[in-house]
Amino acid sequence: MEIKYSEKAVKQFKKIHKGDRKSAAIILQSIETYAVKPSRSVNVKVLKGKYGNLKRLRAGNYRIIFEDDKNVI
């Protein structure tokens, strides 16, 4: 599965990485783990309402909001 980051996501990640490298590593590891084996990720939930086409991945104290179309996240 291919991972594509939005410009806003890259900007936010750089801020997190600058202040807390451990959390940044957890975030990257969580995203990569989900990309390899999405069925084994227990920290993923489908959002409701107008965001119903998006998913939320919990990584430590952070939440990653993403769209999963089976080939690209």
HELIX and SHEET records of a PDB file:
HELIX    1   1 GLU A    7  GLY A   19  1                                  13    
HELIX    2   2 ARG A   21  VAL A   36  1                                  16    
HELIX    3   3 PRO A   38  ARG A   40  5                                   3    
HELIX    4   4 GLY A   49  TYR A   51  5                                   3    
SHEET    1   A 3 VAL A  44  VAL A  46  0                                        
SHEET    2   A 3 LYS A  55  ALA A  59 -1                                        
SHEET    3   A 3 TYR A  62  PHE A  66 -1                                        
END                                                                             
